[in-house]
Amino acid sequence: VLLEPIMKLEVVTPAENTGDIMGDLNRRRGQMEGIDERAGSQIVKAKVPLSEMFGYVTTLRTITSGRASSTMEFNNYAETPKSIAEEVLKKVKA
């Protein structure tokens, strides 16, 4: 059993970019936890595996033309999906 770190992510974004951000987080195996509003901005909350977050800030800047920001902190460890674990083990054995 392989465990992977899961990060708690908050993205502060203009409302018009919320859908694109949620779509990108879904592609990164993110689990949406909700959307709040603060000072006219949308706050997207999700939990995402750390391994899927590399390059995220660059993607976020591209999606929002630099108008969004994010914070991330460790949340917990979770079991890696079988297909991904098998891929990692193949690379380690090679």
Biopython code that builds the backbone (N, CA, C, O; Angstrom):
import numpy as np
from Bio.PDB.StructureBuilder import StructureBuilder

atoms = [
    (1, "VAL", "N", (0.849, -1.184, 0.000)),
    (1, "VAL", "CA", (0.000, 0.000, 0.000)),
    (1, "VAL", "C", (0.893, 1.246, 0.000)),
    (1, "VAL", "O", (1.748, 1.407, 0.871)),
    (2, "LEU", "N", (0.685, 2.109, -0.974)),
    (2, "LEU", "CA", (1.409, 3.377, -1.036)),
    (2, "LEU", "C", (0.509, 4.495, -0.533)),
    (2, "LEU", "O", (-0.671, 4.564, -0.878)),
    (3, "LEU", "N", (1.078, 5.366, 0.285)),
    (3, "LEU", "CA", (0.339, 6.528, 0.775)),
    (3, "LEU", "C", (0.867, 7.773, 0.099)),
    (3, "LEU", "O", (2.058, 7.874, -0.197)),
    (4, "GLU", "N", (-0.024, 8.723, -0.146)),
    (4, "GLU", "CA", (0.387, 9.984, -0.737)),
    (4, "GLU", "C", (-0.147, 11.126, 0.109)),
    (4, "GLU", "O", (-1.233, 11.024, 0.681)),
    (5, "PRO", "N", (0.621, 12.230, 0.193)),
    (5, "PRO", "CA", (0.149, 13.384, 0.951)),
    (5, "PRO", "C", (-0.993, 14.091, 0.215)),
    (5, "PRO", "O", (-0.937, 14.306, -0.995)),
    (6, "ILE", "N", (-2.015, 14.439, 0.971)),
    (6, "ILE", "CA", (-3.163, 15.180, 0.447)),
    (6, "ILE", "C", (-3.089, 16.595, 1.011)),
    (6, "ILE", "O", (-2.921, 16.792, 2.215)),
    (7, "MET", "N", (-3.216, 17.569, 0.124)),
    (7, "MET", "CA", (-3.096, 18.972, 0.510)),
    (7, "MET", "C", (-4.464, 19.643, 0.521)),
    (7, "MET", "O", (-5.324, 19.353, -0.311)),
    (8, "LYS", "N", (-4.644, 20.538, 1.475)),
    (8, "LYS", "CA", (-5.835, 21.372, 1.518)),
    (8, "LYS", "C", (-5.510, 22.628, 0.710)),
    (8, "LYS", "O", (-4.528, 23.311, 1.003)),
    (9, "LEU", "N", (-6.312, 22.938, -0.292)),
    (9, "LEU", "CA", (-6.048, 24.036, -1.208)),
    (9, "LEU", "C", (-7.178, 25.046, -1.154)),
    (9, "LEU", "O", (-8.354, 24.682, -1.133)),
    (10, "GLU", "N", (-6.808, 26.325, -1.130)),
    (10, "GLU", "CA", (-7.773, 27.414, -1.253)),
    (10, "GLU", "C", (-7.318, 28.312, -2.386)),
    (10, "GLU", "O", (-6.170, 28.757, -2.422)),
    (11, "VAL", "N", (-8.229, 28.573, -3.310)),
    (11, "VAL", "CA", (-7.933, 29.453, -4.439)),
    (11, "VAL", "C", (-8.871, 30.648, -4.367)),
    (11, "VAL", "O", (-10.090, 30.485, -4.314)),
    (12, "VAL", "N", (-8.302, 31.847, -4.364)),
    (12, "VAL", "CA", (-9.082, 33.090, -4.387)),
    (12, "VAL", "C", (-9.063, 33.576, -5.830)),
    (12, "VAL", "O", (-8.001, 33.855, -6.386)),
    (13, "THR", "N", (-10.254, 33.677, -6.437)),
    (13, "THR", "CA", (-10.327, 33.968, -7.868)),
    (13, "THR", "C", (-11.522, 34.847, -8.202)),
    (13, "THR", "O", (-12.516, 34.848, -7.477)),
    (14, "PRO", "N", (-11.429, 35.600, -9.304)),
    (14, "PRO", "CA", (-12.628, 36.280, -9.802)),
    (14, "PRO", "C", (-13.678, 35.236, -10.193)),
    (14, "PRO", "O", (-13.334, 34.136, -10.626)),
    (15, "ALA", "N", (-14.936, 35.580, -10.042)),
    (15, "ALA", "CA", (-16.033, 34.632, -10.278)),
    (15, "ALA", "C", (-16.003, 34.021, -11.678)),
    (15, "ALA", "O", (-16.347, 32.850, -11.841)),
    (16, "GLU", "N", (-15.600, 34.784, -12.683)),
    (16, "GLU", "CA", (-15.655, 34.270, -14.056)),
    (16, "GLU", "C", (-14.676, 33.123, -14.314)),
    (16, "GLU", "O", (-14.806, 32.423, -15.318)),
    (17, "ASN", "N", (-13.700, 32.919, -13.428)),
    (17, "ASN", "CA", (-12.720, 31.848, -13.611)),
    (17, "ASN", "C", (-13.011, 30.604, -12.771)),
    (17, "ASN", "O", (-12.280, 29.618, -12.863)),
    (18, "THR", "N", (-14.054, 30.635, -11.964)),
    (18, "THR", "CA", (-14.335, 29.544, -11.036)),
    (18, "THR", "C", (-14.504, 28.196, -11.748)),
    (18, "THR", "O", (-13.945, 27.194, -11.301)),
    (19, "GLY", "N", (-15.252, 28.158, -12.827)),
    (19, "GLY", "CA", (-15.486, 26.909, -13.549)),
    (19, "GLY", "C", (-14.210, 26.311, -14.119)),
    (19, "GLY", "O", (-13.997, 25.101, -14.035)),
    (20, "ASP", "N", (-13.354, 27.161, -14.703)),
    (20, "ASP", "CA", (-12.089, 26.678, -15.266)),
    (20, "ASP", "C", (-11.173, 26.129, -14.177)),
    (20, "ASP", "O", (-10.494, 25.122, -14.376)),
    (21, "ILE", "N", (-11.158, 26.797, -13.027)),
    (21, "ILE", "CA", (-10.322, 26.337, -11.913)),
    (21, "ILE", "C", (-10.833, 24.996, -11.396)),
    (21, "ILE", "O", (-10.041, 24.091, -11.134)),
    (22, "MET", "N", (-12.139, 24.862, -11.250)),
    (22, "MET", "CA", (-12.700, 23.593, -10.778)),
    (22, "MET", "C", (-12.404, 22.463, -11.764)),
    (22, "MET", "O", (-12.098, 21.346, -11.346)),
    (23, "GLY", "N", (-12.490, 22.736, -13.053)),
    (23, "GLY", "CA", (-12.169, 21.734, -14.059)),
    (23, "GLY", "C", (-10.716, 21.291, -13.972)),
    (23, "GLY", "O", (-10.419, 20.101, -14.078)),
    (24, "ASP", "N", (-9.804, 22.251, -13.778)),
    (24, "ASP", "CA", (-8.388, 21.911, -13.655)),
    (24, "ASP", "C", (-8.137, 21.077, -12.404)),
    (24, "ASP", "O", (-7.369, 20.116, -12.444)),
    (25, "LEU", "N", (-8.770, 21.433, -11.304)),
    (25, "LEU", "CA", (-8.584, 20.660, -10.066)),
    (25, "LEU", "C", (-9.150, 19.249, -10.202)),
    (25, "LEU", "O", (-8.584, 18.305, -9.649)),
    (26, "ASN", "N", (-10.244, 19.091, -10.919)),
    (26, "ASN", "CA", (-10.783, 17.745, -11.165)),
    (26, "ASN", "C", (-9.793, 16.901, -11.959)),
    (26, "ASN", "O", (-9.618, 15.718, -11.670)),
    (27, "ARG", "N", (-9.147, 17.498, -12.956)),
    (27, "ARG", "CA", (-8.137, 16.772, -13.735)),
    (27, "ARG", "C", (-6.952, 16.365, -12.867)),
    (27, "ARG", "O", (-6.244, 15.411, -13.186)),
    (28, "ARG", "N", (-6.738, 17.085, -11.777)),
    (28, "ARG", "CA", (-5.639, 16.792, -10.854)),
    (28, "ARG", "C", (-6.080, 15.874, -9.710)),
    (28, "ARG", "O", (-5.404, 15.802, -8.685)),
    (29, "ARG", "N", (-7.178, 15.192, -9.870)),
    (29, "ARG", "CA", (-7.743, 14.281, -8.865)),
    (29, "ARG", "C", (-8.174, 15.013, -7.595)),
    (29, "ARG", "O", (-8.169, 14.436, -6.508)),
    (30, "GLY", "N", (-8.542, 16.275, -7.735)),
    (30, "GLY", "CA", (-8.985, 17.062, -6.592)),
    (30, "GLY", "C", (-10.399, 16.712, -6.175)),
    (30, "GLY", "O", (-11.232, 16.334, -6.999)),
    (31, "GLN", "N", (-10.657, 16.842, -4.887)),
    (31, "GLN", "CA", (-12.001, 16.649, -4.348)),
    (31, "GLN", "C", (-12.499, 18.005, -3.868)),
    (31, "GLN", "O", (-11.958, 18.582, -2.924)),
    (32, "MET", "N", (-13.532, 18.502, -4.528)),
    (32, "MET", "CA", (-14.079, 19.811, -4.183)),
    (32, "MET", "C", (-14.731, 19.765, -2.802)),
    (32, "MET", "O", (-15.429, 18.814, -2.452)),
    (33, "GLU", "N", (-14.481, 20.817, -2.035)),
    (33, "GLU", "CA", (-15.085, 20.900, -0.702)),
    (33, "GLU", "C", (-16.057, 22.054, -0.587)),
    (33, "GLU", "O", (-16.784, 22.155, 0.401)),
    (34, "GLY", "N", (-16.082, 22.933, -1.591)),
    (34, "GLY", "CA", (-17.040, 24.020, -1.559)),
    (34, "GLY", "C", (-16.487, 25.298, -2.139)),
    (34, "GLY", "O", (-15.299, 25.419, -2.438)),
    (35, "ILE", "N", (-17.397, 26.254, -2.289)),
    (35, "ILE", "CA", (-17.049, 27.578, -2.796)),
    (35, "ILE", "C", (-17.680, 28.600, -1.861)),
    (35, "ILE", "O", (-18.870, 28.525, -1.552)),
    (36, "ASP", "N", (-16.875, 29.549, -1.416)),
    (36, "ASP", "CA", (-17.364, 30.656, -0.593)),
    (36, "ASP", "C", (-17.148, 31.948, -1.356)),
    (36, "ASP", "O", (-16.481, 31.974, -2.390)),
    (37, "GLU", "N", (-17.723, 33.021, -0.828)),
    (37, "GLU", "CA", (-17.488, 34.333, -1.420)),
    (37, "GLU", "C", (-16.896, 35.238, -0.354)),
    (37, "GLU", "O", (-17.336, 35.242, 0.796)),
    (38, "ARG", "N", (-15.896, 36.001, -0.754)),
    (38, "ARG", "CA", (-15.250, 36.937, 0.174)),
    (38, "ARG", "C", (-14.820, 38.173, -0.603)),
    (38, "ARG", "O", (-14.048, 38.068, -1.556)),
    (39, "ALA", "N", (-15.303, 39.322, -0.213)),
    (39, "ALA", "CA", (-14.920, 40.609, -0.813)),
    (39, "ALA", "C", (-15.038, 40.592, -2.335)),
    (39, "ALA", "O", (-14.157, 41.098, -3.030)),
    (40, "GLY", "N", (-16.125, 40.013, -2.859)),
    (40, "GLY", "CA", (-16.350, 39.996, -4.298)),
    (40, "GLY", "C", (-15.574, 38.939, -5.062)),
    (40, "GLY", "O", (-15.679, 38.866, -6.287)),
    (41, "SER", "N", (-14.802, 38.122, -4.370)),
    (41, "SER", "CA", (-14.049, 37.041, -5.015)),
    (41, "SER", "C", (-14.621, 35.693, -4.594)),
    (41, "SER", "O", (-15.270, 35.577, -3.555)),
    (42, "GLN", "N", (-14.375, 34.689, -5.405)),
    (42, "GLN", "CA", (-14.779, 33.326, -5.083)),
    (42, "GLN", "C", (-13.614, 32.615, -4.399)),
    (42, "GLN", "O", (-12.463, 32.775, -4.803)),
    (43, "ILE", "N", (-13.910, 31.838, -3.374)),
    (43, "ILE", "CA", (-12.914, 31.021, -2.685)),
    (43, "ILE", "C", (-13.241, 29.565, -2.979)),
    (43, "ILE", "O", (-14.230, 29.030, -2.478)),
    (44, "VAL", "N", (-12.404, 28.923, -3.798)),
    (44, "VAL", "CA", (-12.597, 27.519, -4.144)),
    (44, "VAL", "C", (-11.782, 26.695, -3.162)),
    (44, "VAL", "O", (-10.577, 26.907, -3.023)),
    (45, "LYS", "N", (-12.431, 25.751, -2.478)),
    (45, "LYS", "CA", (-11.756, 24.900, -1.500)),
    (45, "LYS", "C", (-11.761, 23.466, -2.000)),
    (45, "LYS", "O", (-12.786, 22.952, -2.448)),
    (46, "ALA", "N", (-10.595, 22.827, -1.917)),
    (46, "ALA", "CA", (-10.474, 21.449, -2.402)),
    (46, "ALA", "C", (-9.352, 20.744, -1.668)),
    (46, "ALA", "O", (-8.516, 21.375, -1.021)),
    (47, "LYS", "N", (-9.347, 19.419, -1.779)),
    (47, "LYS", "CA", (-8.225, 18.597, -1.314)),
    (47, "LYS", "C", (-7.655, 17.904, -2.541)),
    (47, "LYS", "O", (-8.384, 17.292, -3.322)),
    (48, "VAL", "N", (-6.326, 18.012, -2.699)),
    (48, "VAL", "CA", (-5.670, 17.521, -3.915)),
    (48, "VAL", "C", (-4.388, 16.794, -3.530)),
    (48, "VAL", "O", (-3.665, 17.262, -2.650)),
    (49, "PRO", "N", (-4.085, 15.656, -4.169)),
    (49, "PRO", "CA", (-2.807, 14.983, -3.905)),
    (49, "PRO", "C", (-1.630, 15.897, -4.263)),
    (49, "PRO", "O", (-1.638, 16.556, -5.303)),
    (50, "LEU", "N", (-0.635, 15.928, -3.403)),
    (50, "LEU", "CA", (0.542, 16.778, -3.635)),
    (50, "LEU", "C", (1.197, 16.467, -4.976)),
    (50, "LEU", "O", (1.655, 17.380, -5.663)),
    (51, "SER", "N", (1.247, 15.194, -5.358)),
    (51, "SER", "CA", (1.907, 14.822, -6.612)),
    (51, "SER", "C", (1.251, 15.455, -7.837)),
    (51, "SER", "O", (1.882, 15.566, -8.888)),
    (52, "GLU", "N", (0.000, 15.868, -7.710)),
    (52, "GLU", "CA", (-0.721, 16.490, -8.828)),
    (52, "GLU", "C", (-0.575, 18.015, -8.837)),
    (52, "GLU", "O", (-1.046, 18.676, -9.762)),
    (53, "MET", "N", (0.072, 18.571, -7.818)),
    (53, "MET", "CA", (0.116, 20.026, -7.677)),
    (53, "MET", "C", (1.355, 20.683, -8.284)),
    (53, "MET", "O", (1.455, 21.910, -8.294)),
    (54, "PHE", "N", (2.292, 19.893, -8.788)),
    (54, "PHE", "CA", (3.480, 20.499, -9.379)),
    (54, "PHE", "C", (3.088, 21.265, -10.637)),
    (54, "PHE", "O", (2.410, 20.725, -11.510)),
    (55, "GLY", "N", (3.508, 22.505, -10.728)),
    (55, "GLY", "CA", (3.172, 23.357, -11.860)),
    (55, "GLY", "C", (1.821, 24.038, -11.734)),
    (55, "GLY", "O", (1.381, 24.714, -12.664)),
    (56, "TYR", "N", (1.154, 23.869, -10.591)),
    (56, "TYR", "CA", (-0.194, 24.417, -10.459)),
    (56, "TYR", "C", (-0.226, 25.938, -10.500)),
    (56, "TYR", "O", (-1.109, 26.513, -11.137)),
    (57, "VAL", "N", (0.704, 26.596, -9.846)),
    (57, "VAL", "CA", (0.688, 28.061, -9.787)),
    (57, "VAL", "C", (0.799, 28.651, -11.192)),
    (57, "VAL", "O", (0.125, 29.631, -11.510)),
    (58, "THR", "N", (1.639, 28.063, -12.020)),
    (58, "THR", "CA", (1.779, 28.538, -13.396)),
    (58, "THR", "C", (0.461, 28.360, -14.155)),
    (58, "THR", "O", (0.031, 29.261, -14.876)),
    (59, "THR", "N", (-0.173, 27.206, -13.994)),
    (59, "THR", "CA", (-1.464, 26.949, -14.646)),
    (59, "THR", "C", (-2.519, 27.927, -14.143)),
    (59, "THR", "O", (-3.309, 28.453, -14.927)),
    (60, "LEU", "N", (-2.532, 28.168, -12.837)),
    (60, "LEU", "CA", (-3.503, 29.096, -12.248)),
    (60, "LEU", "C", (-3.329, 30.500, -12.825)),
    (60, "LEU", "O", (-4.312, 31.166, -13.149)),
    (61, "ARG", "N", (-2.094, 30.943, -12.951)),
    (61, "ARG", "CA", (-1.833, 32.267, -13.541)),
    (61, "ARG", "C", (-2.328, 32.332, -14.977)),
    (61, "ARG", "O", (-2.901, 33.337, -15.399)),
    (62, "THR", "N", (-2.104, 31.254, -15.728)),
    (62, "THR", "CA", (-2.537, 31.207, -17.124)),
    (62, "THR", "C", (-4.060, 31.257, -17.220)),
    (62, "THR", "O", (-4.609, 32.022, -18.012)),
    (63, "ILE", "N", (-4.737, 30.445, -16.418)),
    (63, "ILE", "CA", (-6.205, 30.371, -16.456)),
    (63, "ILE", "C", (-6.830, 31.718, -16.114)),
    (63, "ILE", "O", (-7.829, 32.110, -16.716)),
    (64, "THR", "N", (-6.247, 32.429, -15.150)),
    (64, "THR", "CA", (-6.881, 33.647, -14.621)),
    (64, "THR", "C", (-6.180, 34.931, -15.044)),
    (64, "THR", "O", (-6.504, 36.002, -14.531)),
    (65, "SER", "N", (-5.238, 34.847, -15.957)),
    (65, "SER", "CA", (-4.437, 36.012, -16.371)),
    (65, "SER", "C", (-3.779, 36.678, -15.167)),
    (65, "SER", "O", (-3.662, 37.902, -15.107)),
    (66, "GLY", "N", (-3.354, 35.859, -14.215)),
    (66, "GLY", "CA", (-2.631, 36.365, -13.045)),
    (66, "GLY", "C", (-3.493, 36.969, -11.963)),
    (66, "GLY", "O", (-2.961, 37.586, -11.040)),
    (67, "ARG", "N", (-4.805, 36.817, -12.038)),
    (67, "ARG", "CA", (-5.694, 37.472, -11.064)),
    (67, "ARG", "C", (-6.086, 36.602, -9.883)),
    (67, "ARG", "O", (-6.783, 37.074, -8.984)),
    (68, "ALA", "N", (-5.660, 35.347, -9.857)),
    (68, "ALA", "CA", (-6.012, 34.455, -8.742)),
    (68, "ALA", "C", (-4.772, 34.156, -7.906)),
    (68, "ALA", "O", (-3.639, 34.296, -8.368)),
    (69, "SER", "N", (-5.012, 33.744, -6.675)),
    (69, "SER", "CA", (-3.918, 33.303, -5.811)),
    (69, "SER", "C", (-4.369, 32.041, -5.077)),
    (69, "SER", "O", (-5.562, 31.751, -4.981)),
    (70, "SER", "N", (-3.395, 31.303, -4.565)),
    (70, "SER", "CA", (-3.753, 30.067, -3.872)),
    (70, "SER", "C", (-2.881, 29.877, -2.648)),
    (70, "SER", "O", (-1.763, 30.387, -2.573)),
    (71, "THR", "N", (-3.414, 29.131, -1.688)),
    (71, "THR", "CA", (-2.643, 28.697, -0.531)),
    (71, "THR", "C", (-2.869, 27.204, -0.386)),
    (71, "THR", "O", (-3.935, 26.678, -0.706)),
    (72, "MET", "N", (-1.836, 26.538, 0.105)),
    (72, "MET", "CA", (-1.902, 25.085, 0.211)),
    (72, "MET", "C", (-1.238, 24.684, 1.514)),
    (72, "MET", "O", (-0.210, 25.245, 1.895)),
    (73, "GLU", "N", (-1.831, 23.704, 2.202)),
    (73, "GLU", "CA", (-1.222, 23.165, 3.411)),
    (73, "GLU", "C", (-1.516, 21.673, 3.506)),
    (73, "GLU", "O", (-2.511, 21.181, 2.973)),
    (74, "PHE", "N", (-0.629, 20.971, 4.195)),
    (74, "PHE", "CA", (-0.801, 19.534, 4.363)),
    (74, "PHE", "C", (-2.092, 19.242, 5.107)),
    (74, "PHE", "O", (-2.440, 19.942, 6.058)),
    (75, "ASN", "N", (-2.809, 18.200, 4.670)),
    (75, "ASN", "CA", (-4.039, 17.805, 5.335)),
    (75, "ASN", "C", (-3.920, 16.404, 5.944)),
    (75, "ASN", "O", (-4.157, 16.229, 7.139)),
    (76, "ASN", "N", (-3.555, 15.411, 5.133)),
    (76, "ASN", "CA", (-3.466, 14.038, 5.629)),
    (76, "ASN", "C", (-2.764, 13.165, 4.587)),
    (76, "ASN", "O", (-2.402, 13.635, 3.508)),
    (77, "TYR", "N", (-2.581, 11.898, 4.925)),
    (77, "TYR", "CA", (-2.097, 10.910, 3.962)),
    (77, "TYR", "C", (-3.287, 10.051, 3.556)),
    (77, "TYR", "O", (-4.173, 9.778, 4.366)),
    (78, "ALA", "N", (-3.299, 9.627, 2.293)),
    (78, "ALA", "CA", (-4.368, 8.753, 1.806)),
    (78, "ALA", "C", (-3.755, 7.685, 0.914)),
    (78, "ALA", "O", (-2.671, 7.864, 0.358)),
    (79, "GLU", "N", (-4.461, 6.580, 0.789)),
    (79, "GLU", "CA", (-3.983, 5.496, -0.061)),
    (79, "GLU", "C", (-3.987, 5.942, -1.521)),
    (79, "GLU", "O", (-4.955, 6.524, -2.009)),
    (80, "THR", "N", (-2.883, 5.652, -2.200)),
    (80, "THR", "CA", (-2.761, 5.975, -3.620)),
    (80, "THR", "C", (-3.639, 5.023, -4.430)),
    (80, "THR", "O", (-3.663, 3.824, -4.151)),
    (81, "PRO", "N", (-4.365, 5.539, -5.433)),
    (81, "PRO", "CA", (-5.163, 4.636, -6.276)),
    (81, "PRO", "C", (-4.283, 3.547, -6.894)),
    (81, "PRO", "O", (-3.118, 3.780, -7.220)),
    (82, "LYS", "N", (-4.862, 2.358, -7.047)),
    (82, "LYS", "CA", (-4.103, 1.185, -7.492)),
    (82, "LYS", "C", (-3.362, 1.424, -8.806)),
    (82, "LYS", "O", (-2.196, 1.048, -8.928)),
    (83, "SER", "N", (-4.014, 2.038, -9.784)),
    (83, "SER", "CA", (-3.384, 2.237, -11.095)),
    (83, "SER", "C", (-2.144, 3.134, -10.981)),
    (83, "SER", "O", (-1.141, 2.887, -11.650)),
    (84, "ILE", "N", (-2.206, 4.149, -10.156)),
    (84, "ILE", "CA", (-1.067, 5.047, -9.973)),
    (84, "ILE", "C", (0.027, 4.358, -9.173)),
    (84, "ILE", "O", (1.209, 4.508, -9.482)),
    (85, "ALA", "N", (-0.355, 3.603, -8.148)),
    (85, "ALA", "CA", (0.628, 2.878, -7.340)),
    (85, "ALA", "C", (1.404, 1.888, -8.202)),
    (85, "ALA", "O", (2.620, 1.766, -8.057)),
    (86, "GLU", "N", (0.714, 1.179, -9.098)),
    (86, "GLU", "CA", (1.381, 0.222, -9.983)),
    (86, "GLU", "C", (2.381, 0.919, -10.897)),
    (86, "GLU", "O", (3.472, 0.402, -11.136)),
    (87, "GLU", "N", (2.013, 2.084, -11.406)),
    (87, "GLU", "CA", (2.900, 2.859, -12.279)),
    (87, "GLU", "C", (4.165, 3.290, -11.530)),
    (87, "GLU", "O", (5.270, 3.206, -12.067)),
    (88, "VAL", "N", (3.996, 3.746, -10.301)),
    (88, "VAL", "CA", (5.140, 4.165, -9.476)),
    (88, "VAL", "C", (6.054, 2.969, -9.198)),
    (88, "VAL", "O", (7.276, 3.076, -9.309)),
    (89, "LEU", "N", (5.465, 1.853, -8.844)),
    (89, "LEU", "CA", (6.271, 0.661, -8.541)),
    (89, "LEU", "C", (7.046, 0.175, -9.775)),
    (89, "LEU", "O", (8.175, -0.294, -9.635)),
    (90, "LYS", "N", (6.473, 0.276, -10.966)),
    (90, "LYS", "CA", (7.182, -0.097, -12.186)),
    (90, "LYS", "C", (8.413, 0.787, -12.378)),
    (90, "LYS", "O", (9.480, 0.295, -12.747)),
    (91, "LYS", "N", (8.270, 2.084, -12.130)),
    (91, "LYS", "CA", (9.399, 3.016, -12.291)),
    (91, "LYS", "C", (10.485, 2.733, -11.269)),
    (91, "LYS", "O", (11.673, 2.824, -11.582)),
    (92, "VAL", "N", (10.093, 2.393, -10.058)),
    (92, "VAL", "CA", (11.070, 2.115, -9.002)),
    (92, "VAL", "C", (11.862, 0.855, -9.325)),
    (92, "VAL", "O", (13.072, 0.799, -9.104)),
    (93, "LYS", "N", (11.172, -0.158, -9.851)),
    (93, "LYS", "CA", (11.837, -1.423, -10.167)),
    (93, "LYS", "C", (12.755, -1.318, -11.383)),
    (93, "LYS", "O", (13.702, -2.092, -11.518)),
    (94, "ALA", "N", (12.476, -0.366, -12.264)),
    (94, "ALA", "CA", (13.275, -0.216, -13.485)),
    (94, "ALA", "C", (14.648, 0.366, -13.221)),
    (94, "ALA", "O", (15.430, 0.550, -14.154)),
]
sb = StructureBuilder()
sb.init_structure("model")
sb.init_model(0)
sb.init_chain("A")
sb.init_seg("    ")
for serial, (resi, resn, name, xyz) in enumerate(atoms, 1):
    if name == "N":
        sb.init_residue(resn, " ", resi, " ")
    sb.init_atom(name, np.array(xyz, "f"), 0.0, 1.0, " ", f" {name:<3s}", serial, name[0])
structure = sb.get_structure()
